[in-house]
């Protein structure tokens, strides 16, 4: 009995810690738009290194997003991530992420490695994972593709070629095996200053905080319902909040909708092609004035779950 009380108290303490941090950050910070994803619930490793290895098997997820289709210079994002647990206890996780963003004349890439360590809190069903992220940011800007009003502008004279900056981040991820999760992360603690070689202008990327949460409800034997939320916070900008609701039917079909605060309404769909392969698609319809000048945003991803010697069988496909 004493042992069970200790585990319960540890779980309650961890849950209160993570939840308290999220509420505190939500009240004190504001958000900045970095790379954004409508299907963020399948893409957690990108923003939170503590997620690495949490699925209990090797997962590989490529994702492509084409934002504001029809608008010249609109963002395009390619994201590739993989992660796996290590060892028989599966307490340690490793991951690798690659993100490429193209926006107008800028081409920016992040290559990072992820490390996580999980502590069981409740007979191995509830775990608190700590994660670290490290890598590099690579930036290229080609001003020649722009229609420059003043060709003599000092800022436009020299392109930015292969500017390299370090990336260091961390995260917490509290979850059980099938039903719920709460996360808090900072993908990069380091402020990146892009135009520091001129005296004309500076553009910097400030430290951003991310919060995530989701819960899976079993409505009946064939239907699951999962609401989820993601918040992006940074000082000096309005909060960016994404809210989604997905239904999973017969462990095969996923249908849902999402709302990005004051920005877009989205439709989501997914299909479990096999026990080891999931495909998903999302379409965003903008609700800002910019929507009058583009035909929306498209996003598609694949997820491959690969069995290893330590993974004897694939459990019921997890909803996150």
Secondary structure as UniProt FT lines:
FT   HELIX           2..28
FT   TURN            38..39
FT   HELIX           40..42
FT   HELIX           44..47
FT   HELIX           49..51
FT   TURN            52..55
FT   STRAND          58..66
FT   TURN            69..70
FT   TURN            72..73
FT   STRAND          76..86
FT   TURN            87..89
FT   STRAND          92..103
FT   TURN            104..105
FT   STRAND          106..122
FT   TURN            123..125
FT   STRAND          126..141
FT   HELIX           143..145
FT   TURN            151..152
FT   HELIX           154..156
FT   STRAND          160..176
FT   STRAND          180..186
FT   STRAND          192..193
FT   TURN            196..197
FT   STRAND          204..205
FT   STRAND          209..220
FT   TURN            221..222
FT   STRAND          223..233
FT   TURN            235..236
FT   STRAND          240..249
FT   TURN            250..252
FT   STRAND          253..260
FT   TURN            261..263
FT   STRAND          264..274
FT   TURN            275..276
FT   STRAND          277..286
FT   HELIX           289..293
FT   STRAND          297..306
FT   TURN            309..310
//
